Amino acid sequence: MLLRGEPVLELPAQAACEDVQRIELALAPTVVSREICVSPGLMTSLRFDAPAMVDLQDEVRFEEVVRDRRLLTLMPPPDMVAGERLRLTVRFEGAPSSSGITLMLVGHSGQATHQVEVYRDERTRESLQQELFQERARTAKLREALARAQALLEQSGELRSLIASRKMGPDGIQAQRLQLKVPGPSEGGLSWVSGVSYRGEKGVAAEVFLSNSGSEPWRVAGGSLMDARGVELKGMKFRQDEVITPGQSNPVIVEVDAAHEQARGELTLTLWDEAGRTITLPKVTFP
């Protein structure tokens, strides 16, 4: 019998979580609560447009809760099951106690909304225009990136190159989603969000999403991948297209040359920036 939280409901198979969710309270004042996707092992951050106080149901169960006047970052309970619902009550500073709103944290398996933006008042025309400009700029960047990728593919024949270099064999590139239990945030303000690991014929790679709750931007400058015996795999290469600014999350890609019998079992991945801010991800596995 489940006594904690709200009754568990069976989620539709097609249910999907947005990576970024916007909640505008003034546009739908009759709605009692809004749902936010959360998942054990995945971080979710809520940003408010005004100072707010929050009351989290069963807070003692949560793996991590970090509060600020305008920001709440949380890691759901490790035992939270899909469909379980926990209330998050929000009261804005200076507003009557009866004006609090209820957000519902709904458990999902392996997927979560990483960032939630909560707007108390109806947004101004200038605010909407600014968001429109940002979305247009983001779309333009994505189109440019797609055009560059298509051009490179046409010029070099990426699949042909993989086959010719023997990096991809009959089994293709194998992939698996990483399910790590990482206490966070680290001393430098970095937190684990999610990730995927890959194995080809001649190497392994991992794409890890990290969240920055510190006060300074973070960009990878070095790292190590060590097996259970303490042996480090040499020649690590990195790719990070965007710096991780405070309050945001972005991916970092690492790659190491490895024979078929190497990089087996549970490995430890450590990443750091030029300032020495480090995050360690234990029990990383590759297909």
Secondary structure, DSSP 8 states (H G I E B T S, - for coil): ---SSB------TT----SEEEEEGGG-TT--EEEEEE-TT--EEEEESS-EEEEETTGGG-SEEEE-SSEEEEE--TT--TT-EEEEEEEETTS-GGG-EEEEEEE-SS---SEEEEE-S---HHHHHHHHHHHHHHHHHHHHHHHHHHHHHHHH-HHHHHHHTTSSBTTB-EEEE-------S-TTSEEEEEEEEEE-SSEEEEEEEEEE-SSS-B---EEEEE-TTS-B----EEE-SS-B-TT-EEEEEEEEE--TTSS-S-EEEEEE-TT--EEEEEEE---
